[in-house]
Amino acid sequence: MLFLLQAQPSGFFQNWHQAALTSLGFFWMALWAFILGYFVSSMIQVFVTQERMRKSMGKTGAKSVGLGTFFGFISSSCSFAALSTTRSLYKKGAGFIPSMAFLLSSTNLVVELGIVIFIFLGWQFMAAEYIGGILLILLMWFFVKVTYPKKLIQNTRERLDEEKSASEDTQKSWKEKIQSAKAWNNIGRQYLMEWNMVWKDVTIGFTIAGVVAIFVPSSFFEALFIGAGQNGYSFLQIIEHIIIGPVVAFFTFIGSMGNIPLAAVLYENGVSFAGVMAFIFSDLVVFPVLRINAKYYGWKMSLYILLTLFFSLIFASIILYYGFNIVGYLPQETSQGFSNQDHFSINYTFYLNVIFLLITAVLIWLNFRSKKDEKSHHHEEDDKNRLEVILKYLAFASYLWLAGGLLVKLFI
């Protein structure tokens, strides 16, 4: 905020306009990827039942952890939805480690997240996201095995109430469902639910990214991340970047999809590959997640999960940085001028967005064609959450900021 107040009036309004354009440009570049990802996610969630996901995850072993990872991979990337689904799996008898594997996989290994990372940061970061997701799970598994809090886990299970849920289509195979008009109507409904889960995080995340890209000078990042912008980093500088990345994420409150444009801004301002990856991995160590886990499991378990995930992302980021450096795939630590690009030119992004917006129109039609109004329990929980109300108002404030930034052009 200090950077905004220090600007001259005319310069402030010019920067306001540029920040709004940058935020909208970032979103325009990623729009088709969001639509594709949530369309695929919606089909998987309709055709693959959650009951099937829960089977064979009761014991902690390679098979259970692998299944948890796979089911997370084909699930939604919304952090808050992933928390609720993880709780549901855990309550239904899934082991603690397989449940945590599901949580990490559903927020780090999903297709749409990789696509958005590729668009904003390049293939090295996309590869690091997927490799790092596996590393996070393995490191989490190791940390829990070493520290195994048996009494804490037992108390957590006793805290959770039994719940039963079933779908009338549970016994149907995906081949039967794909021929069902009702299933496709459900896909349309699920697609809108996916957007309903993430629109606040995405709105706030892209708005903040535009503000940071335009208003915050490079000197700020150089002071926050020691050695930012230089060609090489010492081991201590890498450690500092990896620790500061999660700290920045902790105070931004942005979900897994919304923080990617901000990660691109950090990288453009000279933050190291390791620091950026630590920031991206930090979507599950932000304060809202800590508070929600405390509601689900109690504060002791919530803090244990936070410590476990923080440990995992620190070591995963170190391994990725030096691993990519050894094989020569470390991206160049140079500014890409990403925020200065023409985001609205007529290119492949424009045509892909048109195609996927048409797909969205069809999915909306399928949703309204459905006669039966089914609701997802975890979505209702999210809507009643006090944090969701705060995020909603922040999202509306973001829309006002963006609209004002576009209109102010008429007066400067």
Buried (B, 14 or more C-beta within 10 A) or exposed (E): EEBEEEBEEEEBBBBBBBBBBBBBBBBBBBBBBBBBBBBBBBBBBBBBBBEEBBEBBEEBBEEBBBBBBBBBBBBBBBBBBBBBBBBBBBBBEBBBBBBBBBBBBBBBBBBBBBBBBBBBBBEBBBBBBBBBBBBBBBBBBBBBEEEEBEEBBEBBEEEBEEEEEEEEBEEBEBEEBBEEEBBBBBBBBBBBBBBBBBBBBBBBBBBBBBBBBBBBEEEBBBEBBBBBBEEEBEEEBBBBBBBBBBBBBBEBBBBBBBBBBBBBBBBBBBBBBBBBBBBBBBBBBBBBBBBBBBEBBBEBBBBBBBEBBBBBBBBBBBBBBEBBEEEEEBBEBEBBEBBBEEBEEEEEBEEBBEEBEEBBEEBBEBBEEBEEEEEBEBBEBBEEBEBBEEBBEBBEEBEEBBEEBBEBBEEE
